[in-house]
Amino acid sequence: MKKDRQVVLAAVAKNGFALEFASHELKNDEILQKVSNLNIV
């Protein structure tokens, strides 16, 4: 049972990191779009 809990916690930790990374990437993408819009004008 303890092993299963460790596996679940590891999966949650990985998913949490993936979500955090994805949201960080989206923020960077928004910034890049703003910068590219400024460059076009």
Backbone hydrogen bonds, N-H to C=O, Kabsch-Sander energy under -0.5 kcal/mol:
donor,donor_aa,acceptor,acceptor_aa,energy
5,R,1,M,-1.9
6,Q,2,K,-1.9
7,V,3,K,-2.2
8,V,4,D,-2.5
9,L,5,R,-2.8
10,A,6,Q,-2.4
11,A,7,V,-2.4
12,V,8,V,-2.6
13,A,9,L,-2.5
14,K,10,A,-2.4
15,N,11,A,-2.7
16,G,12,V,-2.9
17,F,13,A,-2.2
18,A,14,K,-2.5
19,L,15,N,-2.7
20,E,16,G,-2.4
21,F,17,F,-2.9
22,A,18,A,-2.7
23,S,19,L,-2.6
24,H,20,E,-2.1
25,E,21,F,-2.5
26,L,22,A,-2.5
27,K,23,S,-2.0
28,N,24,H,-2.2
29,D,25,E,-2.4
30,E,26,L,-2.3
31,I,27,K,-2.1
32,L,28,N,-2.6
33,Q,29,D,-2.4
34,K,30,E,-2.2
35,V,31,I,-2.5
36,S,32,L,-2.8
37,N,33,Q,-2.4
38,L,34,K,-2.0
39,N,35,V,-2.1
40,I,36,S,-1.9
41,V,37,N,-1.7
